[in-house]
Amino acid sequence: MAANEGQGDVALNPTVDFIAGTIAGMSSLIVGFPFDTVKVRFQSPEIAGKYHSTFNAITTIVREERFIGLYKGITSPLATVALMNGLVFASYRFLLKLQLCHADSVPTIAQIALAGAGSGIVSSIVTTPTELIKIRQQSLLTPTTARQVALQIFREGGIAGLYRGLLVTALRDCGYGAYFAAYEATCRYFSSPSSSNILAQVENEMTQLSWPALLLAGGVAGVAGWVATFPFDVVKTRVQGSQPVFVSSSAAPISPAAIASAAGPSSAATPLLLGGRQRGTVWDANPYRTTWSTIVHSYRNEGISVLFRGLSPTLIRLMQKSCPRASAIPVNMATFATFEAVVHALS
């Protein structure tokens, strides 16, 4: 134990990681949000048929809701980007260091993946209410604000209402394991790690790896992170984009179409919780009420392909500008490149 003390200790300094993660998260959010809006529209069963392709969805939204429609719902993630992205990077680094007994140890890809998955679960505490408000706004074709949606959800569901979809959000965010593992594996392909110290790794990557290599690593990480858990993202959108439909066992039977319509996105003037008749046993008839019921209902009615609906705009969002002649920076390339640059500057 004495040998591990002193200079051999694994130093924990999440402050720099938090700041860097915040700035990196803001850059990725602004670059890719229009494609996130398209993804949510594709995944929402009530309005998915309105659009035929990613390009058609973008042009339709701009034509009907103006350009600002592509950024509908950005307020809530923008307001929490400091906490959410900083928490992801800081908890990832912290959980990674906890697995190492000595500062000279080099973490394995498995340890990196485990730390990444853990950071996703931790971040879901903030991600769940943020994504709930965002998805409700993105699913609406009428103007509304994040404040209106948040207050309506809170009034009718309380704190528990804001955490609708917590389980499936945590499952989806376990994809951070593949996210960080793919990034580190790509970096190691170009340059072998020399230390487990975070700042030393960043220094090594910034000096030995070219910017194209760092950008490629970020792009690979984005694709791996999304593909690994994308079906859970579809389920999450449907769970959070719908609302409970309380039905009394003594009430008249309701057709599946009526239930699906009632469970769809609410407007600013429509209650988020539909109260059934209060005689007999009251139960939630919404087919998207839980993670499992959503998977079963979606698969039975739309097949296995539904679990990958919206993947196209998501991949375009990640890699849309990988061409050297393109003018904007890819989302996940920008995230990691910005993170590395900020950590390097602050160190």
N, C-alpha and C positions, 0 to 999 in steps of 0.2 A: 504494500500500500504506500509505503514511503516513497517508492520510486515514482509513483504517480502524482506526488505532490510537487508543488513549486512550479517550475516551468513546464512540467509535463501535464499539468491540469488542462482540461478542456474548458477554455474560457467561454462564458455565455454573455454575449453582448447583442441583444435583440434590437437595440435602438436604431442602429444603422440599417439593419434589415427592414425595420418597420418603415422608416422614411423612404428607403429605396423602393420597397414594395408599393407604397402609396403612389409615388410618382409614376412608377411603371404601370400600375393599375389604371390610373387616369388616362394615360396615353392609349392603352389598349381599348378602354371603354369608348372613347370618342371615335377612334378609327373604325371599330367594328359594329357599333350599335345599330345602324340601319339594317344590317344583315341579321341581327338578333331579332329585330322586329318582324322581318320576313319569316324567320324560323318559327316564331311563336304563332304567327298567322297560319302557317302551314300545319302546325301541330294542333291547333284548336279545331275540333270537329265541326263546330257550327259555321265557321267562315272559311275553312280550308278550300272548299270547292270554288270559292270566288276567284282564286288565282291558279294559273296554269303552269307557271314557271317562276324562277327567281326574278328574272328580268321583268316579266309581266307583273309580278307582285309589286316591285319597286315603282314601275311606271304608273300602276293603278293607284297605289297609295299616294304618290306625288300629285297625280291628277285630281283625286277626290279629297285628299286631306292636306295638300300642299307639302312642300319639302319637310316642314316641321313634323309631319306625320311619321316620318321615318325615325324620328327621335322621341316619339311618344313613349313616356315611361322612363326616360333617362334620369329624371330628377332623383328618384329614390336610390338607385345604385351610385349616382354621382355624389349624393350626400353621405353615403356610407363607404365610399371607395377607400378612404383613409383607414378606416377600421377594418374593413373586410380584406383588402389586399395586403395591408400591413400585417394583419393577424395570420394570414396564410403563410407569408414568407417567414415571419418571426417564429410561429409555432413549428413550421417545418424545420428550420435551423435548430430550434431548441430540441425537438424530438429526435433529430438526427444526432445531436451531440450527446444526448442521454444514452444512446446506444453504444457510445465509444468509451473505452476505459482509459485511453491514453491519447494525447494530442498528436502523436505521430501515426496513429492508426488511420488507415484510409477506409472510408465507409464502402461497403459493398453496394451493388445495385439493389439488392434485396432490402438492405437497411434504408436506402434512399427511398425506395418505393413505400416501405412501411411508414416512414416519417411523413411522406407526402400524403398518404391515405389518412393518417392521423390528423394532419393539418386541415384536410378537407372536412373531416367530422367536426373539428373544433370550430371552423369558420361557418358551419351551417347554422350556428346560433344566430349569426348576423345575416347570413345569406337568405334564410327562410322568409322572414318578414319583408326583406328588401325585394326579393324575387316575386313574392306574392303581390305586392303593390304594383310592381313593374308589369307583371303579366296581366293583371286586371286592366291596367291602362292600355297595354298594347292590344288587348283583345276587343277593346271598345272602338267602334267606328265613329263615336260622337266625342266631342271635346270634353276633357275633364282634367283634373289636377291630381297630383300625388296626395296632396293634403285632403282633398275630398274623399278619395278612395280609402286612404288610411283611417280617417275619422269614421267613415261608414262601417268599415270592417271592425274597428274597435268598439263602436257603439253596439253592434249587433252580435259580436262574438267575443269581445274582451281580448285579453292577452292571448288566450288559446286560439282565437280566430286569426290572429296575426301569425301564428305558427302552424297554420294548416299546411300539410305537406312536409313536415319536418323530417320524417323518416326517409322519404324518397329523395329529399334534398341531400341528406347526409350520404345516402347510397350513391347518388350521382357525383357528389364532391369527393368521393373516394378515388375518383379519376385523377386527382392530383398526384396519386401514387405513380401512375403511368406517366403523368405530366413531367414530374421532376426526374424520374428514372430515365425517361427518353432523352431529356435534356442533358443529363450527366453522361449517359452512355455515348451520345453523339460527341460531346466535348472530349471524352476519353479516346474516342476513335482518332481524333486529331492530335491529342496531347495527353499523355498519361498523368494522373494526379500525383502530386509530390507530397501533399500534406492534407490532413483532415481539417486544419484550421480554415475557417470560412474565408477570412480576408486573404490568407495566403493562396487559397484556391482561386479567388477572384483575381488576385494579382497575377497568378500564373496564367489564367485564361486570357486576361487582357494583354499580357505581354507576348504570349506564345501563339495565341489563336488570332486569326484575322477577323475583321468584322463580318465578312461573308460567312465564316465558319460559325460565329456566334449567332448570326441571323438564321442560319440553317438549323442550328440546334434548337432555337426557339420555335421555328416552324414545325420541326419534327415533334417537339414536345406538345405543341398545340393539337396536332392531328392525333397523336397517341392518346392524349388525355381525353379528348372528346369521343373518339371511336370506342374506347374502353367501356364507357358508361353511358353512351348516347341513348339507349333505350330508356334508361331511368329519367333522362331529361324530357323525353316525350311524355312519360307517365307523370312527371312533376308538373308539366305545363297543364295537363288535363285535370289533375287534382286541384291545383291552385287556381286554374281558370274557371272552374265550376263552383257551384254553391250547393249547400245542403238542400234537399227537397224533403221536408218532413211530412210524412203521410200517416194518417191514423188507420189502424187496422179495421176500424168500423166504418171508414169512409168508402165511398164508391170507388171501384177500380179505376186506375189511371193508365192510359196507354203509354207504352214505352216512348213514343214520339213526344208526347206531352211532357214526360219526365225529362227527356233529353233537352227539350226546349227550355224548360224551367231551370235546368241545371246549368244552362249556358251563361255567358258573360252577362253581368248586370250593367245597367246604365246608372247614371248618377241619380236618377229618379226612381229606380227600381230597387226594392229591398234586397239585400244580399242573402238573407235567410227567409225562406218561405215557410210560414207557420202553417202546419196542417191542422185539421180539426183535432181538438184536444180530448176526444173521447176514445177510450180504449188505449191500446199500446201505440205510441208514436215511434216511427222508425224513419231512417233516412233512405229514400228510394233512389238517390243519385247514384248512377252506375260508376261514377268516378269518385266515390266517397273515400276509398282507401287505395293504397298502392296495389294490393293484390286484386281488388275488384276492378280497378282500372286496367290492369294487364289482361285479365280474363275477358272483360267486356270488349276491349279494343281488339284483341286477337280474334275473338269469335266473330266480330262484325266486319273487321277490315283486314284480317290476315296478319302474318308475321311482318310484312313490309311496313306496317303502320309504326312499328317500333323504331324505324329509321327515317320517319318522315321529318323533313326539315334538315337532313344531314347535308344536302347540297349547298344551301346558303351558308351553313356553318363552316364547311370546308372552304368555300369561297372567301368567307370572312377571315379565315386563318391564313390562307395562302393566295389571296386575290392579287397581290402585288409582288409575287416572287420573281416575276420577269424583270430583268435588269433595266428595261426601258420604262417600267411603271413609275408612277409619280408618288404614290403613297407608300407608307410602311406597313407590312403585314402585322396583324394584331399581335399574335404571340411572339413573333420575331421582335416586335417593338417592346413587348413586355420584358423579356429576358435581357435584351440589349440595353434597355434603359436601366433595368435593375443593376446589371453589372457595372454600367457607367457611373451610376450614382454611388454605389458602394465603393467603387474605386476612388471616386472623388472625395468622399467623406473619410476614407481611411488614410 
